[in-house]
């Protein structure tokens, strides 16, 4: 994991026009990808990743916050918070208008 990240940093230094492309990691077995990702999460302080595929039953709990479902649920919760705030603003505005 560390070697992959070092190679990526060196490559980006040599090719700054490449931007910040993602690293795609594929594996035949879920267990192998989970081990790789757990090593990555434990090795780096800040990790931006999405674990696609796998199941809840076989998934590693250390990767739970990186699953597709957790991102989708977070988006839904964020959306609900925005709706709640808008409803409060609407009620406030109605109160001012009715005076």
C-alpha positions, 0 to 999 in steps of 0.5 A: 500500500505504502509503495503504491502511494509513493509511486503515485506521488512521484508520478504526479510530480513528474506529470502535474497536468494529470491532476489527481486521478483515482486509483482503481483496485480490482480483486477476484476475491472480496477478502483480498480487497478488504485486506488491501483496503484495511491496510490502506486505511490504517496506513494513511491518516486521510483516505478518500475511497469508496468500497464498491461491491461486497456484502455486509455479512462478509465486509470488514467493520473497519471499512463500513464508512467507505461503502457505497451504502454509507455514502448514499445514506449520508447523502440522503441524511444531508438532503433531509437536513437541508429540507428541514432547514428550508421548512423552518425558513418557510415557517419563519417567512410565513410568520413575518408575512402574516404580521 
